[in-house]
């Protein structure tokens, strides 16, 4: 019974903190566009991959380090 005196106020405070975090996320626009990022992943990127720069010594010698 004594643990309820501790657990009930902690749970009420936790509910208020979660409600404040949810309200903040709504006001800051976190849920404005739910489908845009999903479609952005599917879009093709037609740009060419970046060329290695001449300042990179590994690119000049043609050697690559193997991952460890």
Order of alpha helices (4+ residues) and beta strands (2+ residues): alpha-alpha-alpha
